[in-house]
Each structure stands twice: as C-alpha cells, then as structure tokens.
Amino acid sequence: MNTHHTSPDQRSQPVPEVDDPPNAGWATLLSGANGVRSLALAGGVVLHAINVYITTTILPSVVRDIGGIDYYAWNTTLFVTASILGSALSARLLVGLGARGAYTLATLVFAAGALICAFAPSMPVMLAGRLIQGLGGGFLFALSYAMIRLVFHETLWPRAMALVSGMWGVATLIGPAVGGVFAELGVWRAAFWSLIPVAGLFALLATVVLPKRNAIRSQRLPLPLAQLVFLTSAVLAVSAASVSSTLAWNIAGLGAAALLTGLLIVTESRARHRLLPTGAFRITSALGVLYATLSLLAVAVTSGEIFVPLFLQVLHHQSPLAAGYLAALMAGGWTLGSIASSGAHGKGIRRAILAGPILGLTGMAALAVLIRVESSGGWLTVTPICLALVAVGFGVGLAWPHLLTRVFQVTPASEQDLAGASITTVQLFATALGAALAGMVANLAGLTHPAGIAGTANAAGWLFGVFAVAPGVAIFTALRVIRCYSKDQAITAGHR
C-alpha cells in the first residue's frame, strides 16, 4: 500500500519567508533555518508512512489479542479513505489556520487516533482510531508537500519535494522494526504509544519554525463535496461487503460501489468545481488511460502488501519482525525501481512504462503459487517469495515516475494545479479500493472460515491469483499510454 511520489493541491503560491540564492543546493536546504523547516515537513510524512508499516506489521498480533480478523483489511481501508478526505481538506485547513496552525492541528489529530488505537479493547474501537489517524495522516501527507511553497525559495522546491517523498524509504526501514519489536515482546499497544511523543515533538517544532496565518496569500478554495462523498462511499460499500463470506452480500456491495462510482462520474462531468482534470474518467483519453494504469498498479501492490505479514507468519512461521521487513520489500522495490528509471528518456521511458506491469504480473503470479504452500520458513523457501515481492514493487517503481510526468504533460495548462492534487486522490482511492477488495477475496477464500493453515493458504492463493489480473490489464493500458506518448513525440519532432 505505498503512496509516495505524489503531491497534493499546490494552488497557493505565497512568497516564502526566505530569499535563497538561485541554484541553491542540498547544503542550503539542510542547513540553518531551512534545515529545521525540512525536518518539520519531512517529519510529517515520516509519521504517516511509519504508521502504515507499523500497523501492517502488528495487525496479526492485534487480531490474536482483540479479535476481528473479519475486519482485517478495514484497518487499511478506513485509514486510506480518511486520508483521502484529509488530503482533500488540507487546502482549506491551510488557508483557514495558516501553515503553523494547520500542521499543528494535523499532528494532534494523528496523535489522538494513535491514542485510541493504543487503548482499543476491541476491533470496532481500533477501527475508530484508525479512521482518526487516517484523517490526521492525510492532513500531514498533503500539507508537507503544500507547505514547501510556503517556506522555501522556488530554487529549493525540487530538492524539498525529493526529500519529503524519500521519507517513504526511511519508513520501510523503521516501521517494520518498531512494529516487529513490540509485537514480539507481546506489547503491540506500545507501538501506538511510541508514535504519540514523536507527534507531539513535531507539533512543537511546527509552532516554532512554520509561518503564521498572515504568511499565506491565497483564496479560500471550493471543495468538490459531492464527488468526495460518492468516492469514499464507494470504497466503504465494498468494505462493508468484504466482511461477509456470503457471495450475495459481496455482489450487493460491489453493485452499490459501481452505482456510486457512476454517480461520481456523472456529478464530476457536470460540476463547476472538479475533483479531477477534464477527461480523467474517459478511458479513450490520454489522461484517462494514464489514471487507469496508475490505479491498476497501485491496486496490485496494495492488495498483497496488507496481507503478506499475516501469510508469512501463519504459513511460513516468520516472526513478526521478519514478516514486517519482508512485507516492506514491495515498497523497497518500488523505491529502487523509481531511482533506476528516473534518468530514462525516449525509448527508455517507453520500455520502463511497459516493463512495470509485466514485472508486476510475473511477481503476482509467482506469489499465487509460492506463498500458499506452508513451509518451515527456511531461506530456501522464503527467498523466491522475497524475489517475487521485490519484482512487483520494482515493476511499479519503473513505470511510476514516467506515468506521473505524463499526467502533467497531457493536462491542459489551466488544470495543472488540479492535476497535482488529483494524483494523490487517484492513488489513495485505488489503494483503499484495493484493500477493500483484497479483504473480500480473502474472506471468501476461507481466511475466516475455516481459517487456520488451510483457510489462510487458500486465501493466499486466491488473493494473489485474482489480483494478478490488475497488472495483466495494466499491460494493455500501458501500451495505449506508449502509443499516445510516441504520437506526441512524433508531433513535437515534426514541429522542429
């Protein structure tokens, strides 16, 4: 479930507090007052990202203690759904409270959610805490990007963006370790407790280094409320149906989600204040096929990532710490793939876009075969699973930066800011929907009934088998993206 390499709504462009020299480098960004500001903004993403991996790692221990395995996937679904709302509301929060007030409030909301999770006596209470955590995390995730334009000179924006998005890589190292250690000690609640003082520290840092409300010079932004209601309701409809092992109930949930998505598309097409740029819902448009490819790749990662720790602990007898780190291999592969393809151009870009879903399909198919077979957990058995996990993430990483770049290239100039905000929305929506559908498939396949080794093994096979379809379909949408890209290149060359 990896949501990095995106940026939220960046419509407001106030004059920053400092006037850095042109062509300022990393030393300028990471030293003096800028260094403290960088720490504050990067810390917001770190909190959000580390929490994702901590929770993924400790969830098997949580359900063993307080029950609620039927709602296993809801921990991710509700968190990401609330993050969508937080991200969408962040622009208004920023205008209303200023950088300092908005960031402080976001951190406190996140800490309140962590506190509820730490005390949770049952899964419903845990889910309430995750909902509040997700709202605060969405605020932090979006504000950390949006405030780059408030506190840094324009020459520092690219490096600041890279620093903030790179915090997901840090989270893959820290999150599983924190969650795994507390889970192995049998004190999973302490994992949530550990987030609270860190959140408090960043809230205090924000009040010291970030600008007040009068530093912001932007208009109050309209919110596409109806579209957000339909979008989040569609995800929740699938989530509600996913807890049942009755096929009729699952079909009803999917039908309701399809109806709500249809209402979203109709409302968006007629709305004055849009959620996505023009053409986003038309698969025949260049922008529509890009969003489709991004969504399919995000679903492929999310569907497997949230259940991998459970499968590795139950079927391959890994410790919570080891299972958490192995599950993070997808995210690590994503980061490596992005770095490896970031310098590509021309034919290299086309190859990276196509290689992404091909590697994703290969990795998902391998996991469908390998992870469902119980083993003693020796490295001879686990290593092929690790390679398959890396392949899925690496494939997505290869294609991701070029798909995002194409979104901005094909979006009209008048909707560039909307395109920046929409990338976060599309990715979070795909992540939440993927988690909900993964819970539905796993429960139908026997995760809860008959449960145990047999039920978990069957759920693992079906989960990766069914969701291998996502990167499979993405191969065809990627080919469409490549054709559009080649056509644009030819037109550009003809104009020279």
C-alpha positions as a Python dict, from the first residue, in 0.01 Angstrom:
ca = {
    (1, 'M'): (0, 0, 0),
    (2, 'N'): (259, 263, -97),
    (3, 'T'): (151, 624, -157),
    (4, 'H'): (475, 814, -224),
    (5, 'H'): (588, 1010, -531),
    (6, 'T'): (273, 1222, -532),
    (7, 'S'): (190, 1579, -436),
    (8, 'P'): (-129, 1743, -309),
    (9, 'D'): (-305, 2058, -409),
    (10, 'Q'): (-50, 2330, -464),
    (11, 'R'): (-266, 2618, -583),
    (12, 'S'): (-141, 2872, -330),
    (13, 'Q'): (200, 3016, -408),
    (14, 'P'): (283, 3279, -148),
    (15, 'V'): (617, 3448, -122),
    (16, 'P'): (843, 3240, 106),
    (17, 'E'): (991, 3379, 422),
    (18, 'V'): (1348, 3343, 298),
    (19, 'D'): (1519, 3455, -17),
    (20, 'D'): (1763, 3180, -106),
    (21, 'P'): (2011, 3239, -385),
    (22, 'P'): (1938, 3095, -731),
    (23, 'N'): (2052, 2737, -794),
    (24, 'A'): (2058, 2664, -420),
    (25, 'G'): (2171, 2309, -343),
    (26, 'W'): (2127, 2043, -78),
    (27, 'A'): (2352, 2229, 166),
    (28, 'T'): (2118, 2529, 161),
    (29, 'L'): (1811, 2310, 209),
    (30, 'L'): (1952, 2112, 501),
    (31, 'S'): (2133, 2385, 694),
    (32, 'G'): (2027, 2666, 925),
    (33, 'A'): (1661, 2764, 940),
    (34, 'N'): (1588, 2570, 621),
    (35, 'G'): (1722, 2255, 782),
    (36, 'V'): (1479, 2289, 1073),
    (37, 'R'): (1189, 2352, 833),
    (38, 'S'): (1292, 2049, 628),
    (39, 'L'): (1289, 1838, 943),
    (40, 'A'): (938, 1956, 1029),
    (41, 'L'): (791, 1885, 685),
    (42, 'A'): (973, 1557, 631),
    (43, 'G'): (867, 1453, 980),
    (44, 'G'): (500, 1479, 884),
    (45, 'V'): (542, 1227, 603),
    (46, 'V'): (759, 1005, 824),
    (47, 'L'): (483, 992, 1087),
    (48, 'H'): (223, 899, 826),
    (49, 'A'): (442, 643, 647),
    (50, 'I'): (594, 476, 953),
    (51, 'N'): (247, 435, 1099),
    (52, 'V'): (143, 248, 783),
    (53, 'Y'): (423, -8, 819),
    (54, 'I'): (397, -35, 1198),
    (55, 'T'): (28, -120, 1174),
    (56, 'T'): (78, -367, 889),
    (57, 'T'): (342, -546, 1097),
    (58, 'I'): (147, -568, 1425),
    (59, 'L'): (-200, -645, 1285),
    (60, 'P'): (-162, -1024, 1317),
    (61, 'S'): (-82, -972, 1687),
    (62, 'V'): (-373, -731, 1724),
    (63, 'V'): (-633, -976, 1591),
    (64, 'R'): (-492, -1255, 1807),
    (65, 'D'): (-544, -1033, 2111),
    (66, 'I'): (-873, -848, 2050),
    (67, 'G'): (-1019, -1047, 1760),
    (68, 'G'): (-1177, -904, 1447),
    (69, 'I'): (-995, -1089, 1170),
    (70, 'D'): (-1308, -1041, 955),
    (71, 'Y'): (-1223, -669, 959),
    (72, 'Y'): (-851, -719, 895),
    (73, 'A'): (-848, -522, 568),
    (74, 'W'): (-1068, -249, 718),
    (75, 'N'): (-767, -123, 912),
    (76, 'T'): (-612, -16, 584),
    (77, 'T'): (-936, 73, 403),
    (78, 'L'): (-1063, 315, 669),
    (79, 'F'): (-719, 465, 721),
    (80, 'V'): (-670, 538, 350),
    (81, 'T'): (-1031, 652, 297),
    (82, 'A'): (-990, 902, 579),
    (83, 'S'): (-656, 1003, 428),
    (84, 'I'): (-837, 1092, 104),
    (85, 'L'): (-1065, 1326, 297),
    (86, 'G'): (-771, 1470, 490),
    (87, 'S'): (-578, 1534, 171),
    (88, 'A'): (-878, 1700, 5),
    (89, 'L'): (-949, 1918, 310),
    (90, 'S'): (-587, 2018, 366),
    (91, 'A'): (-600, 2317, 131),
    (92, 'R'): (-890, 2468, 327),
    (93, 'L'): (-718, 2389, 655),
    (94, 'L'): (-407, 2567, 533),
    (95, 'V'): (-600, 2877, 427),
    (96, 'G'): (-806, 2886, 746),
    (97, 'L'): (-537, 2823, 1007),
    (98, 'G'): (-213, 2908, 832),
    (99, 'A'): (87, 2679, 794),
    (100, 'R'): (167, 2670, 1165),
    (101, 'G'): (-189, 2611, 1286),
    (102, 'A'): (-276, 2359, 1014),
    (103, 'Y'): (33, 2146, 1068),
    (104, 'T'): (-7, 2154, 1445),
    (105, 'L'): (-374, 2055, 1427),
    (106, 'A'): (-299, 1775, 1180),
    (107, 'T'): (-34, 1632, 1412),
    (108, 'L'): (-265, 1647, 1712),
    (109, 'V'): (-546, 1471, 1522),
    (110, 'F'): (-300, 1199, 1423),
    (111, 'A'): (-184, 1161, 1785),
    (112, 'A'): (-545, 1138, 1907),
    (113, 'G'): (-606, 849, 1666),
    (114, 'A'): (-293, 671, 1788),
    (115, 'L'): (-411, 713, 2148),
    (116, 'I'): (-746, 550, 2069),
    (117, 'C'): (-569, 260, 1897),
    (118, 'A'): (-341, 214, 2195),
    (119, 'F'): (-638, 176, 2431),
    (120, 'A'): (-862, -21, 2190),
    (121, 'P'): (-1035, -313, 2372),
    (122, 'S'): (-1199, -438, 2052),
    (123, 'M'): (-1170, -414, 1676),
    (124, 'P'): (-1452, -155, 1635),
    (125, 'V'): (-1268, 83, 1868),
    (126, 'M'): (-942, 9, 1684),
    (127, 'L'): (-1111, 99, 1355),
    (128, 'A'): (-1237, 427, 1502),
    (129, 'G'): (-881, 511, 1600),
    (130, 'R'): (-755, 418, 1254),
    (131, 'L'): (-1017, 646, 1098),
    (132, 'I'): (-897, 943, 1304),
    (133, 'Q'): (-535, 851, 1241),
    (134, 'G'): (-605, 840, 868),
    (135, 'L'): (-761, 1187, 873),
    (136, 'G'): (-460, 1330, 1054),
    (137, 'G'): (-222, 1135, 832),
    (138, 'G'): (-394, 1268, 520),
    (139, 'F'): (-357, 1622, 653),
    (140, 'L'): (13, 1566, 722),
    (141, 'F'): (80, 1395, 391),
    (142, 'A'): (-79, 1675, 187),
    (143, 'L'): (40, 1967, 400),
    (144, 'S'): (402, 1851, 394),
    (145, 'Y'): (406, 1897, 17),
    (146, 'A'): (184, 2205, 2),
    (147, 'M'): (391, 2398, 256),
    (148, 'I'): (712, 2352, 59),
    (149, 'R'): (598, 2653, -144),
    (150, 'L'): (532, 2850, 174),
    (151, 'V'): (867, 2813, 348),
    (152, 'F'): (1129, 2763, 74),
    (153, 'H'): (1253, 2966, -220),
    (154, 'E'): (1150, 2832, -561),
    (155, 'T'): (1505, 2715, -634),
    (156, 'L'): (1474, 2470, -343),
    (157, 'W'): (1137, 2322, -436),
    (158, 'P'): (1263, 2023, -643),
    (159, 'R'): (1506, 1909, -373),
    (160, 'A'): (1249, 1964, -99),
    (161, 'M'): (998, 1753, -292),
    (162, 'A'): (1258, 1477, -330),
    (163, 'L'): (1343, 1492, 41),
    (164, 'V'): (980, 1469, 152),
    (165, 'S'): (886, 1187, -87),
    (166, 'G'): (1205, 999, 5),
    (167, 'M'): (1078, 964, 361),
    (168, 'W'): (878, 657, 249),
    (169, 'G'): (1211, 481, 203),
    (170, 'V'): (1305, 571, 560),
    (171, 'A'): (968, 439, 677),
    (172, 'T'): (1032, 96, 521),
    (173, 'L'): (1338, 64, 743),
    (174, 'I'): (1193, 199, 1068),
    (175, 'G'): (825, 97, 1060),
    (176, 'P'): (864, -283, 1045),
    (177, 'A'): (1137, -268, 1309),
    (178, 'V'): (925, -72, 1556),
    (179, 'G'): (614, -282, 1493),
    (180, 'G'): (804, -610, 1489),
    (181, 'V'): (988, -549, 1817),
    (182, 'F'): (672, -454, 2004),
    (183, 'A'): (479, -745, 1852),
    (184, 'E'): (748, -996, 1952),
    (185, 'L'): (750, -856, 2306),
    (186, 'G'): (373, -905, 2319),
    (187, 'V'): (305, -534, 2373),
    (188, 'W'): (161, -422, 2039),
    (189, 'R'): (-18, -132, 2210),
    (190, 'A'): (320, 23, 2285),
    (191, 'A'): (375, 60, 1910),
    (192, 'F'): (92, 315, 1900),
    (193, 'W'): (206, 475, 2225),
    (194, 'S'): (551, 531, 2073),
    (195, 'L'): (400, 750, 1799),
    (196, 'I'): (239, 997, 2040),
    (197, 'P'): (552, 1168, 2184),
    (198, 'V'): (704, 1184, 1835),
    (199, 'A'): (387, 1351, 1706),
    (200, 'G'): (399, 1594, 1996),
    (201, 'L'): (760, 1679, 1916),
    (202, 'F'): (673, 1764, 1555),
    (203, 'A'): (371, 1966, 1664),
    (204, 'L'): (600, 2171, 1889),
    (205, 'L'): (853, 2206, 1608),
    (206, 'A'): (579, 2329, 1373),
    (207, 'T'): (476, 2607, 1613),
    (208, 'V'): (835, 2732, 1621),
    (209, 'V'): (954, 2716, 1259),
    (210, 'L'): (648, 2742, 1033),
    (211, 'P'): (488, 3072, 927),
    (212, 'K'): (168, 3206, 1083),
    (213, 'R'): (-161, 3263, 903),
    (214, 'N'): (-62, 3608, 770),
    (215, 'A'): (214, 3450, 560),
    (216, 'I'): (-46, 3286, 335),
    (217, 'R'): (-187, 3486, 45),
    (218, 'S'): (-443, 3267, -126),
    (219, 'Q'): (-814, 3248, -183),
    (220, 'R'): (-1047, 3015, 0),
    (221, 'L'): (-1075, 2708, -220),
    (222, 'P'): (-1406, 2538, -308),
    (223, 'L'): (-1440, 2172, -212),
    (224, 'P'): (-1597, 1918, -454),
    (225, 'L'): (-1802, 1776, -166),
    (226, 'A'): (-2048, 1564, -366),
    (227, 'Q'): (-1769, 1388, -557),
    (228, 'L'): (-1580, 1314, -234),
    (229, 'V'): (-1893, 1169, -75),
    (230, 'F'): (-1953, 937, -371),
    (231, 'L'): (-1586, 838, -388),
    (232, 'T'): (-1550, 746, -21),
    (233, 'S'): (-1893, 581, -10),
    (234, 'A'): (-1795, 353, -298),
    (235, 'V'): (-1493, 231, -103),
    (236, 'L'): (-1694, 183, 216),
    (237, 'A'): (-1962, -15, 27),
    (238, 'V'): (-1701, -268, -83),
    (239, 'S'): (-1552, -271, 268),
    (240, 'A'): (-1889, -340, 429),
    (241, 'A'): (-1949, -630, 194),
    (242, 'S'): (-1597, -768, 239),
    (243, 'V'): (-1657, -883, 599),
    (244, 'S'): (-1913, -1138, 483),
    (245, 'S'): (-1834, -1476, 330),
    (246, 'T'): (-2177, -1477, 162),
    (247, 'L'): (-2143, -1427, -212),
    (248, 'A'): (-2478, -1249, -247),
    (249, 'W'): (-2375, -985, 7),
    (250, 'N'): (-2043, -937, -170),
    (251, 'I'): (-2218, -889, -504),
    (252, 'A'): (-2454, -636, -346),
    (253, 'G'): (-2159, -438, -211),
    (254, 'L'): (-1988, -438, -550),
    (255, 'G'): (-2313, -330, -715),
    (256, 'A'): (-2354, -42, -471),
    (257, 'A'): (-1993, 62, -533),
    (258, 'A'): (-2049, 54, -910),
    (259, 'L'): (-2362, 270, -872),
    (260, 'L'): (-2181, 522, -652),
    (261, 'T'): (-1889, 535, -895),
    (262, 'G'): (-2135, 604, -1176),
    (263, 'L'): (-2286, 888, -973),
    (264, 'L'): (-1934, 1020, -913),
    (265, 'I'): (-1861, 1025, -1287),
    (266, 'V'): (-2192, 1194, -1374),
    (267, 'T'): (-2155, 1453, -1096),
    (268, 'E'): (-1794, 1524, -1190),
    (269, 'S'): (-1884, 1577, -1556),
    (270, 'R'): (-2142, 1843, -1461),
    (271, 'A'): (-1968, 2002, -1162),
    (272, 'R'): (-1837, 2354, -1162),
    (273, 'H'): (-1571, 2263, -906),
    (274, 'R'): (-1398, 1947, -1024),
    (275, 'L'): (-1215, 1675, -834),
    (276, 'L'): (-1008, 1557, -1133),
    (277, 'P'): (-894, 1720, -1459),
    (278, 'T'): (-1108, 1702, -1774),
    (279, 'G'): (-1102, 1358, -1936),
    (280, 'A'): (-994, 1169, -1624),
    (281, 'F'): (-1287, 926, -1646),
    (282, 'R'): (-1266, 863, -2021),
    (283, 'I'): (-1053, 557, -2090),
    (284, 'T'): (-1020, 672, -2453),
    (285, 'S'): (-844, 993, -2346),
    (286, 'A'): (-471, 1017, -2281),
    (287, 'L'): (-535, 1128, -1923),
    (288, 'G'): (-796, 858, -1857),
    (289, 'V'): (-566, 575, -1965),
    (290, 'L'): (-285, 718, -1750),
    (291, 'Y'): (-506, 720, -1441),
    (292, 'A'): (-625, 368, -1523),
    (293, 'T'): (-266, 243, -1542),
    (294, 'L'): (-169, 418, -1218),
    (295, 'S'): (-473, 275, -1040),
    (296, 'L'): (-417, -82, -1160),
    (297, 'L'): (-53, -77, -1049),
    (298, 'A'): (-142, 71, -709),
    (299, 'V'): (-411, -194, -658),
    (300, 'A'): (-161, -469, -737),
    (301, 'V'): (74, -354, -461),
    (302, 'T'): (-192, -275, -200),
    (303, 'S'): (-388, -598, -238),
    (304, 'G'): (-93, -811, -141),
    (305, 'E'): (103, -583, 88),
    (306, 'I'): (-152, -569, 371),
    (307, 'F'): (-185, -949, 398),
    (308, 'V'): (179, -1050, 341),
    (309, 'P'): (277, -1027, 713),
    (310, 'L'): (-17, -1249, 808),
    (311, 'F'): (60, -1508, 539),
    (312, 'L'): (430, -1517, 628),
    (313, 'Q'): (362, -1559, 999),
    (314, 'V'): (91, -1825, 965),
    (315, 'L'): (215, -2021, 663),
    (316, 'H'): (591, -1970, 678),
    (317, 'H'): (639, -1931, 1054),
    (318, 'Q'): (822, -1599, 1037),
    (319, 'S'): (850, -1377, 1344),
    (320, 'P'): (651, -1051, 1340),
    (321, 'L'): (975, -856, 1291),
    (322, 'A'): (1093, -1068, 997),
    (323, 'A'): (746, -1073, 839),
    (324, 'G'): (723, -694, 865),
    (325, 'Y'): (1052, -643, 687),
    (326, 'L'): (974, -898, 419),
    (327, 'A'): (640, -730, 353),
    (328, 'A'): (825, -399, 310),
    (329, 'L'): (1018, -549, 17),
    (330, 'M'): (741, -435, -217),
    (331, 'A'): (786, -75, -103),
    (332, 'G'): (1163, -110, -120),
    (333, 'G'): (1138, -246, -474),
    (334, 'W'): (914, 47, -567),
    (335, 'T'): (1176, 297, -447),
    (336, 'L'): (1460, 113, -624),
    (337, 'G'): (1261, 95, -947),
    (338, 'S'): (1189, 467, -938),
    (339, 'I'): (1556, 550, -885),
    (340, 'A'): (1665, 310, -1157),
    (341, 'S'): (1433, 457, -1422),
    (342, 'S'): (1440, 823, -1321),
    (343, 'G'): (1706, 910, -1578),
    (344, 'A'): (1537, 730, -1869),
    (345, 'H'): (1439, 918, -2184),
    (346, 'G'): (1299, 840, -2527),
    (347, 'K'): (1274, 465, -2582),
    (348, 'G'): (1390, 405, -2227),
    (349, 'I'): (1073, 570, -2095),
    (350, 'R'): (853, 354, -2317),
    (351, 'R'): (1035, 40, -2204),
    (352, 'A'): (1000, 136, -1835),
    (353, 'I'): (626, 201, -1868),
    (354, 'L'): (569, -139, -2030),
    (355, 'A'): (813, -329, -1806),
    (356, 'G'): (625, -211, -1496),
    (357, 'P'): (304, -413, -1538),
    (358, 'I'): (491, -709, -1693),
    (359, 'L'): (710, -742, -1383),
    (360, 'G'): (403, -687, -1165),
    (361, 'L'): (215, -969, -1337),
    (362, 'T'): (515, -1201, -1311),
    (363, 'G'): (560, -1131, -939),
    (364, 'M'): (192, -1167, -852),
    (365, 'A'): (164, -1496, -1044),
    (366, 'A'): (471, -1630, -863),
    (367, 'L'): (330, -1529, -524),
    (368, 'A'): (-1, -1704, -602),
    (369, 'V'): (196, -2028, -638),
    (370, 'L'): (469, -1985, -376),
    (371, 'I'): (318, -1814, -72),
    (372, 'R'): (23, -2051, -30),
    (373, 'V'): (244, -2357, 32),
    (374, 'E'): (323, -2397, 403),
    (375, 'S'): (691, -2424, 490),
    (376, 'S'): (923, -2427, 788),
    (377, 'G'): (1032, -2076, 699),
    (378, 'G'): (1382, -2160, 577),
    (379, 'W'): (1553, -1920, 340),
    (380, 'L'): (1542, -2175, 60),
    (381, 'T'): (1165, -2138, 62),
    (382, 'V'): (1137, -1772, 158),
    (383, 'T'): (1393, -1634, -90),
    (384, 'P'): (1177, -1694, -401),
    (385, 'I'): (887, -1524, -222),
    (386, 'C'): (1112, -1227, -145),
    (387, 'L'): (1219, -1201, -509),
    (388, 'A'): (856, -1205, -620),
    (389, 'L'): (768, -929, -372),
    (390, 'V'): (1057, -715, -495),
    (391, 'A'): (956, -778, -858),
    (392, 'V'): (605, -643, -801),
    (393, 'G'): (728, -325, -631),
    (394, 'F'): (1023, -277, -868),
    (395, 'G'): (793, -300, -1169),
    (396, 'V'): (559, -35, -1033),
    (397, 'G'): (856, 186, -948),
    (398, 'L'): (995, 162, -1302),
    (399, 'A'): (676, 297, -1456),
    (400, 'W'): (552, 530, -1182),
    (401, 'P'): (762, 849, -1228),
    (402, 'H'): (706, 850, -1604),
    (403, 'L'): (332, 797, -1570),
    (404, 'L'): (314, 1090, -1328),
    (405, 'T'): (517, 1307, -1562),
    (406, 'R'): (282, 1220, -1849),
    (407, 'V'): (-18, 1327, -1638),
    (408, 'F'): (119, 1682, -1628),
    (409, 'Q'): (224, 1671, -1993),
    (410, 'V'): (-124, 1584, -2123),
    (411, 'T'): (-323, 1801, -1880),
    (412, 'P'): (-427, 2146, -2010),
    (413, 'A'): (-230, 2436, -1867),
    (414, 'S'): (-542, 2570, -1694),
    (415, 'E'): (-577, 2247, -1492),
    (416, 'Q'): (-215, 2184, -1392),
    (417, 'D'): (-279, 2255, -1023),
    (418, 'L'): (-584, 2028, -1030),
    (419, 'A'): (-370, 1754, -1185),
    (420, 'G'): (-122, 1778, -899),
    (421, 'A'): (-397, 1736, -641),
    (422, 'S'): (-572, 1461, -836),
    (423, 'I'): (-270, 1231, -841),
    (424, 'T'): (-291, 1194, -463),
    (425, 'T'): (-666, 1140, -479),
    (426, 'V'): (-647, 874, -751),
    (427, 'Q'): (-368, 683, -580),
    (428, 'L'): (-534, 689, -238),
    (429, 'F'): (-867, 583, -390),
    (430, 'A'): (-703, 290, -570),
    (431, 'T'): (-521, 195, -250),
    (432, 'A'): (-839, 200, -40),
    (433, 'L'): (-1041, 12, -301),
    (434, 'G'): (-764, -245, -343),
    (435, 'A'): (-753, -306, 32),
    (436, 'A'): (-1133, -347, 48),
    (437, 'L'): (-1142, -588, -247),
    (438, 'A'): (-848, -782, -103),
    (439, 'G'): (-1039, -829, 222),
    (440, 'M'): (-1342, -952, 28),
    (441, 'V'): (-1141, -1206, -175),
    (442, 'A'): (-950, -1330, 131),
    (443, 'N'): (-1264, -1379, 339),
    (444, 'L'): (-1449, -1554, 56),
    (445, 'A'): (-1150, -1782, 5),
    (446, 'G'): (-1150, -1904, 366),
    (447, 'L'): (-939, -1665, 574),
    (448, 'T'): (-1208, -1651, 841),
    (449, 'H'): (-1386, -1981, 768),
    (450, 'P'): (-1234, -2236, 802),
    (451, 'A'): (-936, -2014, 897),
    (452, 'G'): (-621, -2184, 1030),
    (453, 'I'): (-350, -2312, 796),
    (454, 'A'): (-590, -2445, 534),
    (455, 'G'): (-804, -2131, 518),
    (456, 'T'): (-505, -1897, 513),
    (457, 'A'): (-332, -2098, 240),
    (458, 'N'): (-643, -2094, 24),
    (459, 'A'): (-688, -1720, 83),
    (460, 'A'): (-326, -1652, -15),
    (461, 'G'): (-355, -1843, -342),
    (462, 'W'): (-680, -1679, -443),
    (463, 'L'): (-573, -1331, -336),
    (464, 'F'): (-260, -1314, -548),
    (465, 'G'): (-420, -1511, -830),
    (466, 'V'): (-719, -1278, -858),
    (467, 'F'): (-518, -959, -824),
    (468, 'A'): (-264, -1070, -1084),
    (469, 'V'): (-539, -957, -1322),
    (470, 'A'): (-466, -591, -1230),
    (471, 'P'): (-111, -573, -1372),
    (472, 'G'): (-227, -800, -1655),
    (473, 'V'): (-484, -543, -1763),
    (474, 'A'): (-229, -268, -1699),
    (475, 'I'): (-12, -414, -1977),
    (476, 'F'): (-280, -315, -2229),
    (477, 'T'): (-339, 29, -2080),
    (478, 'A'): (39, 84, -2070),
    (479, 'L'): (59, 2, -2442),
    (480, 'R'): (-205, 268, -2500),
    (481, 'V'): (0, 516, -2294),
    (482, 'I'): (308, 434, -2501),
    (483, 'R'): (121, 486, -2829),
    (484, 'C'): (-2, 828, -2711),
    (485, 'Y'): (349, 915, -2596),
    (486, 'S'): (504, 810, -2928),
    (487, 'K'): (245, 1012, -3119),
    (488, 'D'): (319, 1324, -2913),
    (489, 'Q'): (692, 1275, -2968),
    (490, 'A'): (639, 1247, -3342),
    (491, 'I'): (428, 1566, -3347),
    (492, 'T'): (689, 1751, -3143),
    (493, 'A'): (966, 1636, -3376),
    (494, 'G'): (762, 1746, -3679),
    (495, 'H'): (730, 2099, -3539),
    (496, 'R'): (1104, 2143, -3505),
}
